[in-house]
Amino acid sequence: MPGTDTPIVAGGHTVVVSASKTRPNDTTAYTAGDIINDSTSAPTVFTFNNCVRFEGGSGIIGRVIIDDSAAQSTKLSAELWLFDTTYTPDNDNAAITPTDAEMRTVVAVIPISTSYVGDATSGAGGNVLLTSGVVNTPFKCAEGSKALYGMLVARNAYTPVAQEVFNIRIHIYQD
């Protein structure tokens, strides 16, 4: 761990951290501001481990890529909210409701609005890459932690596929 007088240069190490979720077995449409999660009754948090080299460390988020296991005619537009501390997750397809205390732990909100169709087969037979493009957003993990915690929020009306899988990859330049 660097000492207090040691300068830190971002970009010394590059990593890609990932987390994945399979949404519920339904096709209930999302509206703008709805959470995309893995359960309508016992949701979990996206956890991105080893975002930094040492506990309480920092880095720069270069970009975010989401591979989506479905190719719907209307592509998802979303935001990835990243926190330095875990939070109480909202149920799938419920409105986003972070508390004031949780809002104080947000390190970035990254728009994900560009899509590239991989397999153009409609629905569950296809797939799409969603990307933020370059964001270059600095962050710092909480003391005692090397992780970031994520929340995926729909920002358009989107009709999902049952058990659609969202794999989120964050490209990070570590200090």
Accessible surface in RSA format (square Angstrom, percent):
REM  Atomic radii and reference values for relative SASA: ProtOr
REM  Chains: A
REM  Algorithm: Lee & Richards
REM  Probe-radius: 1.40
REM  Slices: 20
REM RES _ NUM      All-atoms   Total-Side   Main-Chain    Non-polar    All polar
REM                ABS   REL    ABS   REL    ABS   REL    ABS   REL    ABS   REL
RES MET A   1   185.86  96.3 109.77  72.6  76.09 181.2  93.42  79.4  92.43 122.5
RES PRO A   2    42.86  31.2  20.06  18.3  22.80  82.9  29.55  24.4  13.31  82.7
RES GLY A   3    45.06  55.6   0.00   N/A  45.06  55.6  34.34  94.2  10.72  24.0
RES THR A   4   146.51 104.2 106.18 107.6  40.33  96.1  91.38 122.7  55.12  83.3
RES ASP A   5   138.78  97.2 109.84 109.3  28.95  68.4  42.78 100.7  96.00  95.7
RES THR A   6    73.34  52.2  61.95  62.8  11.38  27.1  42.16  56.6  31.18  47.1
RES PRO A   7   115.79  84.4  91.64  83.5  24.15  87.8 103.11  85.1  12.67  78.8
RES ILE A   8    80.67  45.9  47.04  35.0  33.62  81.0  50.15  36.1  30.52  82.8
RES VAL A   9   118.82  78.2 107.11  97.0  11.71  28.2 110.10  95.7   8.72  23.6
RES ALA A  10    42.79  39.3  19.80  30.6  22.99  52.3  19.92  28.0  22.88  60.6
RES GLY A  11    38.49  47.5   0.00   N/A  38.49  47.5  13.84  38.0  24.65  55.2
RES GLY A  12    55.55  68.5   0.00   N/A  55.55  68.5  30.17  82.8  25.38  56.8
RES HIS A  13    87.28  47.7  81.18  56.4   6.10  15.6  52.47  54.1  34.81  40.5
RES THR A  14    86.00  61.2  56.16  56.9  29.84  71.1  40.46  54.3  45.54  68.8
RES VAL A  15    44.48  29.3  38.26  34.6   6.23  15.0  44.48  38.6   0.00   0.0
RES VAL A  16    78.01  51.3  47.78  43.3  30.24  72.9  47.78  41.5  30.24  82.0
RES VAL A  17    12.51   8.2   8.42   7.6   4.09   9.8  12.51  10.9   0.00   0.0
RES SER A  18    62.82  53.1  39.64  52.9  23.17  53.4   4.06   8.6  58.76  82.3
RES ALA A  19    15.75  14.5   6.62  10.2   9.13  20.8  15.75  22.2   0.00   0.0
RES SER A  20    66.32  56.0  37.80  50.4  28.52  65.7  29.29  62.4  37.03  51.9
RES LYS A  21    17.46   8.5  11.58   7.1   5.88  14.0  16.23  14.6   1.23   1.3
RES THR A  22    63.04  44.8  53.21  53.9   9.83  23.4  31.64  42.5  31.40  47.5
RES ARG A  23     3.52   1.5   0.96   0.5   2.56   6.1   1.04   1.4   2.48   1.5
RES PRO A  24    22.37  16.3  13.61  12.4   8.77  31.9  22.37  18.5   0.00   0.0
RES ASN A  25   111.85  77.1  82.47  79.7  29.39  70.8  18.91  45.5  92.95  89.8
RES ASP A  26    43.60  30.5  36.38  36.2   7.22  17.1  30.34  71.4  13.25  13.2
RES THR A  27    81.20  57.8  69.45  70.4  11.75  28.0  35.68  47.9  45.52  68.8
RES THR A  28    78.19  55.6  69.14  70.1   9.05  21.6  53.40  71.7  24.79  37.5
RES ALA A  29    51.49  47.3  38.72  59.8  12.77  29.1  38.72  54.5  12.77  33.8
RES TYR A  30     0.45   0.2   0.00   0.0   0.45   1.2   0.00   0.0   0.45   0.6
RES THR A  31    83.05  59.1  82.75  83.9   0.30   0.7  68.09  91.5  14.97  22.6
RES ALA A  32    66.74  61.4  41.50  64.0  25.24  57.4  41.58  58.6  25.16  66.6
RES GLY A  33     9.36  11.5   0.00   N/A   9.36  11.5   9.27  25.4   0.09   0.2
RES ASP A  34    14.13   9.9  14.13  14.1   0.00   0.0   0.00   0.0  14.13  14.1
RES ILE A  35     2.23   1.3   2.23   1.7   0.00   0.0   2.23   1.6   0.00   0.0
RES ILE A  36     4.58   2.6   3.18   2.4   1.39   3.4   3.18   2.3   1.39   3.8
RES ASN A  37     5.84   4.0   5.09   4.9   0.74   1.8   0.68   1.6   5.15   5.0
RES ASP A  38    44.46  31.1  27.76  27.6  16.70  39.5  10.20  24.0  34.25  34.2
RES SER A  39    23.62  20.0  20.18  26.9   3.44   7.9  15.00  32.0   8.62  12.1
RES THR A  40    75.69  53.8  61.46  62.3  14.23  33.9  31.55  42.4  44.13  66.7
RES SER A  41    96.65  81.7  66.99  89.4  29.67  68.3  43.12  91.8  53.54  75.0
RES ALA A  42    72.62  66.8  57.28  88.4  15.34  34.9  64.01  90.1   8.62  22.8
RES PRO A  43    24.46  17.8  11.60  10.6  12.86  46.8  11.60   9.6  12.86  79.9
RES THR A  44    69.31  49.3  65.99  66.9   3.31   7.9  63.06  84.7   6.24   9.4
RES VAL A  45    28.45  18.7  13.39  12.1  15.06  36.3  13.39  11.6  15.06  40.9
RES PHE A  46     5.22   2.6   3.31   2.1   1.90   4.9   5.19   3.1   0.03   0.1
RES THR A  47    52.04  37.0  41.29  41.9  10.75  25.6  27.21  36.6  24.83  37.5
RES PHE A  48     0.00   0.0   0.00   0.0   0.00   0.0   0.00   0.0   0.00   0.0
RES ASN A  49    90.14  62.2  82.25  79.5   7.88  19.0  20.20  48.6  69.94  67.6
RES ASN A  50    90.66  62.5  86.90  84.0   3.76   9.1  23.87  57.5  66.79  64.6
RES CYS A  51     0.00   0.0   0.00   0.0   0.00   0.0   0.00   0.0   0.00   0.0
RES VAL A  52     2.57   1.7   0.74   0.7   1.83   4.4   0.74   0.6   1.83   5.0
RES ARG A  53   110.50  46.4  86.16  43.9  24.33  57.9  31.27  42.7  79.22  48.0
RES PHE A  54    39.61  19.8  36.72  22.7   2.89   7.5  39.61  24.0   0.00   0.0
RES GLU A  55    97.37  55.9  89.87  68.0   7.50  17.9  20.13  38.9  77.24  63.1
RES GLY A  56     5.64   7.0   0.00   N/A   5.64   7.0   1.03   2.8   4.62  10.3
RES GLY A  57     2.25   2.8   0.00   N/A   2.25   2.8   2.25   6.2   0.00   0.0
RES SER A  58    31.20  26.4  29.56  39.5   1.63   3.8  15.48  33.0  15.71  22.0
RES GLY A  59     2.81   3.5   0.00   N/A   2.81   3.5   0.53   1.5   2.28   5.1
RES ILE A  60    46.43  26.4  46.43  34.6   0.00   0.0  46.43  33.4   0.00   0.0
RES ILE A  61     0.00   0.0   0.00   0.0   0.00   0.0   0.00   0.0   0.00   0.0
RES GLY A  62     3.24   4.0   0.00   N/A   3.24   4.0   2.63   7.2   0.61   1.4
RES ARG A  63    83.81  35.2  83.81  42.7   0.00   0.0   7.99  10.9  75.82  46.0
RES VAL A  64     0.00   0.0   0.00   0.0   0.00   0.0   0.00   0.0   0.00   0.0
RES ILE A  65    31.48  17.9  31.48  23.4   0.00   0.0  31.48  22.7   0.00   0.0
RES ILE A  66     0.00   0.0   0.00   0.0   0.00   0.0   0.00   0.0   0.00   0.0
RES ASP A  67    50.40  35.3  49.89  49.7   0.52   1.2  19.51  45.9  30.89  30.8
RES ASP A  68     4.69   3.3   3.43   3.4   1.26   3.0   0.74   1.7   3.95   3.9
RES SER A  69    44.48  37.6  33.12  44.2  11.36  26.2  34.79  74.1   9.69  13.6
RES ALA A  70     0.76   0.7   0.20   0.3   0.56   1.3   0.20   0.3   0.56   1.5
RES ALA A  71     6.18   5.7   2.76   4.3   3.42   7.8   2.76   3.9   3.42   9.1
RES GLN A  72    33.01  18.5  30.80  22.5   2.21   5.3   6.32  13.5  26.69  20.2
RES SER A  73   117.60  99.4  79.71 106.4  37.89  87.3  58.14 123.8  59.45  83.3
RES THR A  74    75.41  53.6  69.96  70.9   5.45  13.0  41.27  55.4  34.13  51.6
RES LYS A  75    58.47  28.5  47.24  29.0  11.23  26.7  33.18  29.9  25.29  26.9
RES LEU A  76     4.38   2.4   0.02   0.0   4.36  11.0   0.02   0.0   4.36  11.7
RES SER A  77    31.78  26.9  31.78  42.4   0.00   0.0  16.95  36.1  14.83  20.8
RES ALA A  78     2.51   2.3   0.00   0.0   2.51   5.7   0.00   0.0   2.51   6.7
RES GLU A  79    34.69  19.9  34.69  26.2   0.00   0.0   2.00   3.9  32.69  26.7
RES LEU A  80     0.00   0.0   0.00   0.0   0.00   0.0   0.00   0.0   0.00   0.0
RES TRP A  81    27.82  11.2  27.82  13.5   0.00   0.0  27.82  14.8   0.00   0.0
RES LEU A  82     0.00   0.0   0.00   0.0   0.00   0.0   0.00   0.0   0.00   0.0
RES PHE A  83     0.00   0.0   0.00   0.0   0.00   0.0   0.00   0.0   0.00   0.0
RES ASP A  84    28.79  20.2  27.85  27.7   0.94   2.2   0.00   0.0  28.79  28.7
RES THR A  85    60.19  42.8  57.72  58.5   2.47   5.9  51.08  68.6   9.12  13.8
RES THR A  86    80.07  56.9  68.13  69.1  11.94  28.5  58.57  78.7  21.50  32.5
RES TYR A  87    16.71   7.8   3.92   2.2  12.78  33.3   7.78   5.8   8.93  11.0
RES THR A  88   105.42  75.0  96.00  97.3   9.43  22.5  64.23  86.3  41.20  62.3
RES PRO A  89    31.29  22.8  20.69  18.9  10.60  38.5  21.05  17.4  10.24  63.7
RES ASP A  90    23.86  16.7  19.13  19.0   4.72  11.2   3.79   8.9  20.07  20.0
RES ASN A  91    56.35  38.9  53.32  51.5   3.02   7.3   4.79  11.5  51.56  49.8
RES ASP A  92     5.52   3.9   0.28   0.3   5.24  12.4   0.00   0.0   5.52   5.5
RES ASN A  93    35.97  24.8  17.48  16.9  18.49  44.5  12.00  28.9  23.97  23.2
RES ALA A  94    38.41  35.3  30.91  47.7   7.50  17.1  38.40  54.1   0.01   0.0
RES ALA A  95    61.81  56.8  53.42  82.4   8.39  19.1  53.42  75.2   8.39  22.2
RES ILE A  96    35.85  20.4  22.08  16.5  13.77  33.2  22.08  15.9  13.77  37.4
RES THR A  97    84.06  59.8  65.89  66.8  18.17  43.3  62.39  83.8  21.67  32.8
RES PRO A  98    33.29  24.3  13.18  12.0  20.11  73.1  14.72  12.2  18.57 115.4
RES THR A  99    75.21  53.5  67.32  68.2   7.89  18.8  72.61  97.5   2.60   3.9
RES ASP A 100   110.58  77.5 104.00 103.5   6.58  15.6  23.38  55.0  87.20  87.0
RES ALA A 101    58.79  54.1  52.91  81.7   5.88  13.4  53.66  75.6   5.13  13.6
RES GLU A 102    22.07  12.7  20.36  15.4   1.71   4.1  14.08  27.2   8.00   6.5
RES MET A 103    91.40  47.3  79.09  52.3  12.31  29.3  79.28  67.4  12.12  16.1
RES ARG A 104   182.06  76.4 145.21  74.0  36.85  87.7  77.76 106.3 104.31  63.2
RES THR A 105    30.93  22.0  29.44  29.8   1.50   3.6  29.94  40.2   0.99   1.5
RES VAL A 106    40.99  27.0  17.47  15.8  23.51  56.7  17.47  15.2  23.51  63.8
RES VAL A 107    35.23  23.2  13.13  11.9  22.10  53.3  20.00  17.4  15.23  41.3
RES ALA A 108     9.80   9.0   0.93   1.4   8.87  20.2   9.80  13.8   0.00   0.0
RES VAL A 109    63.31  41.7  38.57  34.9  24.74  59.6  38.57  33.5  24.74  67.1
RES ILE A 110     2.69   1.5   2.32   1.7   0.36   0.9   2.69   1.9   0.00   0.0
RES PRO A 111    81.49  59.4  78.64  71.7   2.86  10.4  78.64  64.9   2.86  17.7
RES ILE A 112     0.30   0.2   0.13   0.1   0.17   0.4   0.13   0.1   0.17   0.5
RES SER A 113    79.57  67.2  52.54  70.1  27.02  62.2  24.62  52.4  54.95  77.0
RES THR A 114    59.84  42.6  55.88  56.6   3.97   9.5  28.95  38.9  30.89  46.7
RES SER A 115    38.74  32.7  17.43  23.3  21.32  49.1   1.30   2.8  37.44  52.5
RES TYR A 116   127.44  59.5 123.35  70.2   4.09  10.6  90.78  68.2  36.66  45.2
RES VAL A 117    74.48  49.0  43.87  39.7  30.62  73.8  43.97  38.2  30.52  82.8
RES GLY A 118    56.93  70.2   0.00   N/A  56.93  70.2  33.32  91.4  23.61  52.9
RES ASP A 119    62.31  43.6  52.54  52.3   9.77  23.1  21.13  49.7  41.18  41.1
RES ALA A 120    80.68  74.2  56.10  86.6  24.58  55.9  56.97  80.2  23.72  62.8
RES THR A 121    75.65  53.8  64.63  65.5  11.02  26.3  50.20  67.4  25.46  38.5
RES SER A 122    95.68  80.8  75.17 100.3  20.51  47.2  46.46  98.9  49.22  69.0
RES GLY A 123    12.65  15.6   0.00   N/A  12.65  15.6  12.65  34.7   0.00   0.0
RES ALA A 124    73.26  67.4  49.29  76.1  23.97  54.5  49.60  69.8  23.66  62.7
RES GLY A 125    47.12  58.1   0.00   N/A  47.12  58.1  27.97  76.8  19.15  42.9
RES GLY A 126     3.64   4.5   0.00   N/A   3.64   4.5   0.00   0.0   3.64   8.1
RES ASN A 127    66.83  46.1  66.83  64.6   0.00   0.0  14.98  36.0  51.85  50.1
RES VAL A 128     4.14   2.7   1.96   1.8   2.18   5.2   3.36   2.9   0.77   2.1
RES LEU A 129    74.41  41.4  74.08  53.0   0.33   0.8  74.08  52.0   0.33   0.9
RES LEU A 130     1.12   0.6   1.12   0.8   0.00   0.0   1.12   0.8   0.00   0.0
RES THR A 131    15.53  11.0  14.94  15.2   0.58   1.4  14.21  19.1   1.32   2.0
RES SER A 132    23.95  20.2   0.00   0.0  23.95  55.2   0.97   2.1  22.98  32.2
RES GLY A 133    25.37  31.3   0.00   N/A  25.37  31.3  25.26  69.3   0.12   0.3
RES VAL A 134    98.36  64.7  68.20  61.7  30.17  72.7  68.20  59.3  30.17  81.8
RES VAL A 135    39.09  25.7  15.45  14.0  23.64  57.0  20.95  18.2  18.14  49.2
RES ASN A 136    87.07  60.0  70.63  68.3  16.44  39.6  23.40  56.3  63.66  61.5
RES THR A 137    36.21  25.8  34.72  35.2   1.50   3.6  21.70  29.2  14.51  21.9
RES PRO A 138    95.76  69.8  86.95  79.3   8.81  32.0  87.17  72.0   8.59  53.4
RES PHE A 139    11.51   5.8   0.00   0.0  11.51  29.9   9.29   5.6   2.21   6.3
RES LYS A 140   105.76  51.6 101.05  62.0   4.71  11.2  95.28  85.8  10.48  11.2
RES CYS A 141     2.90   2.2   0.00   0.0   2.90   6.8   0.00   0.0   2.90   3.1
RES ALA A 142    28.42  26.1  21.76  33.6   6.66  15.1  28.42  40.0   0.00   0.0
RES GLU A 143   139.02  79.8 114.90  86.9  24.12  57.4  69.50 134.4  69.52  56.8
RES GLY A 144    54.61  67.3   0.00   N/A  54.61  67.3  25.98  71.3  28.62  64.1
RES SER A 145    22.04  18.6  17.29  23.1   4.75  10.9  20.09  42.8   1.95   2.7
RES LYS A 146    73.65  35.9  68.70  42.2   4.94  11.8  25.52  23.0  48.13  51.3
RES ALA A 147     7.94   7.3   7.92  12.2   0.02   0.0   7.92  11.2   0.02   0.1
RES LEU A 148     0.00   0.0   0.00   0.0   0.00   0.0   0.00   0.0   0.00   0.0
RES TYR A 149    38.48  18.0  38.48  21.9   0.00   0.0   9.93   7.5  28.54  35.2
RES GLY A 150     0.12   0.1   0.00   N/A   0.12   0.1   0.00   0.0   0.12   0.3
RES MET A 151     5.60   2.9   3.20   2.1   2.39   5.7   5.60   4.8   0.00   0.0
RES LEU A 152     0.69   0.4   0.00   0.0   0.69   1.7   0.00   0.0   0.69   1.8
RES VAL A 153     0.00   0.0   0.00   0.0   0.00   0.0   0.00   0.0   0.00   0.0
RES ALA A 154     0.00   0.0   0.00   0.0   0.00   0.0   0.00   0.0   0.00   0.0
RES ARG A 155    87.48  36.7  67.33  34.3  20.15  48.0  29.16  39.8  58.32  35.3
RES ASN A 156    35.70  24.6  30.49  29.5   5.22  12.6  27.59  66.4   8.11   7.8
RES ALA A 157    72.57  66.7  60.32  93.1  12.25  27.9  60.89  85.8  11.67  30.9
RES TYR A 158     4.27   2.0   2.28   1.3   1.99   5.2   2.39   1.8   1.88   2.3
RES THR A 159    70.45  50.1  67.09  68.0   3.36   8.0  41.96  56.4  28.49  43.1
RES PRO A 160     1.62   1.2   0.00   0.0   1.62   5.9   0.00   0.0   1.62  10.0
RES VAL A 161    22.22  14.6  20.80  18.8   1.41   3.4  22.22  19.3   0.00   0.0
RES ALA A 162    36.27  33.4  25.28  39.0  10.99  25.0  25.28  35.6  10.99  29.1
RES GLN A 163   104.58  58.5  95.25  69.6   9.33  22.2  12.64  26.9  91.94  69.7
RES GLU A 164     1.32   0.8   0.00   0.0   1.32   3.1   1.32   2.5   0.00   0.0
RES VAL A 165    50.37  33.1  50.04  45.3   0.33   0.8  50.04  43.5   0.33   0.9
RES PHE A 166     1.22   0.6   1.22   0.8   0.00   0.0   1.22   0.7   0.00   0.0
RES ASN A 167    35.61  24.6  35.61  34.4   0.00   0.0   7.93  19.1  27.68  26.8
RES ILE A 168     0.00   0.0   0.00   0.0   0.00   0.0   0.00   0.0   0.00   0.0
RES ARG A 169    71.31  29.9  71.31  36.3   0.00   0.0  19.41  26.5  51.89  31.5
RES ILE A 170     0.00   0.0   0.00   0.0   0.00   0.0   0.00   0.0   0.00   0.0
RES HIS A 171    45.88  25.1  45.88  31.9   0.00   0.0  31.66  32.6  14.22  16.5
RES ILE A 172     0.00   0.0   0.00   0.0   0.00   0.0   0.00   0.0   0.00   0.0
RES TYR A 173    81.26  37.9  81.26  46.2   0.00   0.0  40.64  30.5  40.62  50.1
RES GLN A 174     8.08   4.5   8.08   5.9   0.00   0.0   0.32   0.7   7.76   5.9
RES ASP A 175    16.40  11.5  12.31  12.3   4.08   9.7   3.46   8.2  12.93  12.9
END  Absolute sums over single chains surface
CHAIN  1 A     8014.8       6141.3       1873.5       4504.1       3510.7
END  Absolute sums over all chains
TOTAL          8014.8       6141.3       1873.5       4504.1       3510.7
